[in-house]
Amino acid sequence: PPPLPPYIASKRTPDDQDLADYQTMFAANEGAVAAPTAGLHFTPALEQALRDRGVGINRITLHVGAGTFLPVKVDDTEGHKMHAEWGTISAETAERLNTARQNGGRIIAVGTTSLRLLESAASEDGTIQPFAAETSIFITPGYRFRAVDILLTNFHLPKSTLFMLVSAFSGLEAMQQAYAHAIAEGYRFYSYGDACLLFRAEP
């Protein structure tokens, strides 16, 4: 069975249905300790609707590790060590993404996992290079984004590395407002929760 998050697994025994439910339609290779949950919002019908509107969809792989979800327990983020995770971006995918941007398109990462890999593979000028290596990139406010323009992601817990990432991406004030709205309106957090579409803040 797939490795379900503790807040699900502690309430019931994983079953065969989880193999389908806790899995994205993009999954291809075994190796992650958790599903990249932003991808759970996608269905083949949604993918086709996006393609019909001219949106290109490219697949990359990052094997999510447990370190992504560990809370930050130090006052200074410099003291928090991110665990390395293995990722790959093929030469063909890198070329398609770079061509899209050169033609005025925007790169939209589905999930923080995809964003972290794309940023790991980007050179200083934002060109995405083919990638097959470990990354332990830890994105905190002040980070200069090079590759990703828009991020689709679920809501993340306070004091997590992922909340730091989205705050770095869209600005802390924007995220505080978004989370206040989400809490007031009863949005759901965690794996099967709601998603938000975030735009990169201008530096």
Stockholm file with secondary structure:
# STOCKHOLM 1.0

chainA/1-203         PPPLPPYIASKRTPDDQDLADYQTMFAANEGAVAAPTAGLHFTPALEQALRDRGVGINRITLHVGAGTFLPVKVDDTEGHKMHAEWGTISAETAERLNTARQNGGRIIAVGTTSLRLLESAASEDGTIQPFAAETSIFITPGYRFRAVDILLTNFHLPKSTLFMLVSAFSGLEAMQQAYAHAIAEGYRFYSYGDACLLFRAEP
#=GR chainA/1-203 SS CCCCCHHHHTTSCCCHHHHHHTSCTTCCSSCCSSCCGGGGGCCHHHHHHHHHTTCCCCCCEECCCGGGGCBCCSSSGGGCCCCCEEEEECHHHHHHHHHHHHTTCCCEEESHHHHHHHHHHBCTTSCBCCEEEEECCCCCTTCCCCSCSEEEEECCCTTBHHHHHHHHHHCHHHHHHHHHHHHHTTCCCSTTSCEEEEECCCC
#=GC SS_cons         CCCCCHHHHTTSCCCHHHHHHTSCTTCCSSCCSSCCGGGGGCCHHHHHHHHHTTCCCCCCEECCCGGGGCBCCSSSGGGCCCCCEEEEECHHHHHHHHHHHHTTCCCEEESHHHHHHHHHHBCTTSCBCCEEEEECCCCCTTCCCCSCSEEEEECCCTTBHHHHHHHHHHCHHHHHHHHHHHHHTTCCCSTTSCEEEEECCCC
//
